[in-house]
Amino acid sequence: MSKYSQVSTAIATIEQGRFQILCNHFLENSIGGELHSPGTVEGKDKTRTGKPDAYLYQEDGTYILAEFTTKENRDKKAFQDKLEKDLRDC
């Protein structure tokens, strides 16, 4: 099994809270900035309702908003509707 397949399979099996923590770490390490995660319960692998799921404050005074989902995109219309709703909510 390729590394890509291994990582893809591992990500597909983790619950929402851990997935969100993984995404937060990825954002911090790849983009940088001051991360705030109102959608994460501190110290637990759980999520909470909040928009956005996370945001990064940048040194130039701008923000990067992040929404995460574990929803599969097999139903492309439902997936697109969810992404559009997330963007409107932010």
N, C-alpha and C positions, 0 to 999 in steps of 0.2 A: 504494500500500500504506500502511495506517495505521501510525502509530508503534508502536501496540500489536502489530500483526502483525510489524513489523520486529524489535522487541525479542524477541518470542516465538520467532520463527524463529532469531534469533541465539543465544538461550539454548539452544535445542534442538540446536544444532550444536556446542557446545563440549564438550570432554571433562570427565570428572569432576573432575580437579584444578582446572581453571580455574573450573568451576561452584562448587566449594566455596570457593575464594578470593573469588569474586563474592558468595556468600552471607555469608561472614565480614565483608566490607566493608559489606554491607547492614546486618547486625546491629550492627556498631560504630557506623555512622552514624545508624541509626534508633532504636536502643535505648540505646546507650552502655554504659559499664561496661568492665571489664578483660577483654578477649577472650583466651581460651586455645583453641588448636586442635590437640588431639592427633591429629586425623585428617588433618592437612596436613603434607606434607614441606616443611620450611622451605627457601625459595629455589628450589623446583621446582614445576612444575605437576602434582604427583602427590599421591595420597592414600595413607594407610596405615590399617591396621586399628586401630581405637580407638573406644571408646564413652565419651562421646558424640563426635560429629565436632567439636563446638566447645562451649564454654560461656562465659558471661559472668558475672563476679563483680560484684554490685551493691553500692553503698555501704551498703545496709541489711543486708548480710551474707547475702543470698540469692543463689542461682544461677539462671541461665536455661540450660537444656540445649538443644542444637540437633543435630538429625540431618538430613542432606541426602541427597537421592536424585535420580538422573537416570532412574530407572525410570519408564517411561510408565504411566499409569493406565488403559490400554485394557482390561486384565484387572483389573477392579475388585477381585476377590477376592484375587488375588496382591498387588496394591498395598496393600490393607488389611492383609493378613497381614504384609507387610514393615514397614508402619508400626507395627503392634502389637508385632512382635518388637523393633524399634528402641526403642520405649518401655519394654518389659520389660528390655532390655539396659542401658538408662540407669539 
